[in-house]
């Protein structure tokens, strides 16, 4: 687990920058090189997943403009991607971050429940629960790299 934490990275406008250092108890910033073995993996329209085969760390980027709202489609894609990563033996950890420059996520999309049928609301709530259970039931190390505004359901 500590090796995955040492490899924790986040996206900045200029690319990858290191977030943690395994050599210090103070978590000082250190420089880690960008690895060329990073491959596009399980990407969808709302979420991009890259798995670095050299270290087994997957980076899951939310890319659902304007504010990465958790809609029914988004939650479904999120749960599917987490499940696929869970089943991939080469994946050791997942870093969840945003591709949006100013926001991680605005949280649940309230328009998914406004003036909708009871069936749609039930389907939406089931998707919320499925995503929640997949995230918190994961055996992979999961890290949220939040460097912008976040009001998302998963961030306490």
N, C-alpha and C positions, 0 to 999 in steps of 0.2 A: 504494500500500500504506500509506503513512504517513497518508493521509486516513482509511482504514478503521481504523487503530490509534487515531487521535484520537477516533473515534466509538465506540470500545470502551466498552461499558457492562456493568454487572452488576446483578442483581436484589438488592434488600435488602427487608426487611419493609415499608418505606415506599414502595417503587417503584424507579424507575431512579435510580442515582447514577453519576457518572462515575468511571472507573478510571484513565484516562491523560490526559495533556495533551501536545499537540504542541508547546507553547511552551517546554518545559523538558526538558533532558537528564536531569533527576532524576526525571521521571515524577510530578510533584506532582499532587495531586488538584484538579480544577476542576469547576465546575458546568456541565452541559450540560442544556438543556431537554428535557423529554419531548416527542417529536414526535407530532402527532395523526395522521400518515399511516401509522402502524403497523397492519398488517392481519394477521389470522389466516391462516396459509398452511400447507398440508400437515400439519395437526395430526392426531394419531392418539390412541389411548387411552393410550399410554405416553410419547409425546413430543409436545410442543407446539412448533410453529414459527411465528414471527411474522416477516414480512419488511417492513422499513421501506422503502417505495417512494421516499422522498425521498433516501436515501443508499445503498440497495442492501445494507444489512446485515441478515442474518437472525439471529434469536436462537432457538436450539434449546434448549428446557427439558426436562430429564428429569423425568417425573412418574409414576413407577412405585413407589408406596409399598410397603413402608416405607423401603427403602434404595436404590432404583434399581438392583437387581441386574440383571446382564446375562444375561437369559434368552434362549431361542431367539426368542420373540416380540419381545422388546425389540431384540435385535441385528438382526432382520429389518427392523423398522420404522426403526431407525437407518440401516441401509444404504440403504433405499428413500428416506428423506428426504434423505440426503446426495446420492444420485444425482439426485433431482429438483432439488435446489438447484444441483448441478453443471451441469445442463442449462439452468437459468434464466439467461438473459443479463443480466437486471436485478440478479441477486445478485452482489455483489462480495466478500462475506466472510461468515463464519459465526462467531457466538459461541455456544459450548456451555456451558450452565450447568444448575443444578438448581432445580426448583420446591420441593424438599423443604427445610425450614428448617435441618436439622442435618446433612445428608449430601449429598455430590455423587454418589457411587456406592460401593457395597460391592464392586464388581468382578464377576467371573464368578459366575453362580448355580451352585454346585456340585451342587445337587439336579437339575440338568439332566443330570448324568452318573452320579449315584448310582443303582445298581440299574436301569439303563436298558439297552435292547438296543444291540448294536453299531451298528445302523443309526441309531438316534436319536443316539448319541454322535457318529457321523460327520457327521450333519446339523448337530448343534450346533457341532462344530468347524469345519465349512465356513462356518457363519454368523459365527463369530468371525473367521475369515480374511477373509471378504467385507467385514465392517464395518471391519476393520483396513486392508485395501487401499483401500477407498473413502475413508477418512479421510486416510491418508498419501499417496494418489495424487491428492488433490483439487488443482485449480488455483486454488481460492478461498483467500483468507486465512482460516485457522482459528485461533480463540483459545478456550482453555478458561478461563472465568471461575470459578475455584474459590475460594470464600470459606468453605468448611466442610470437614469430614472427607472424605478421598478415598483409597480404596485401589483405584481402578479400573485396569483393564488399560491404558488409553490414556494414563495419566499417569505419565511417568517422571521 
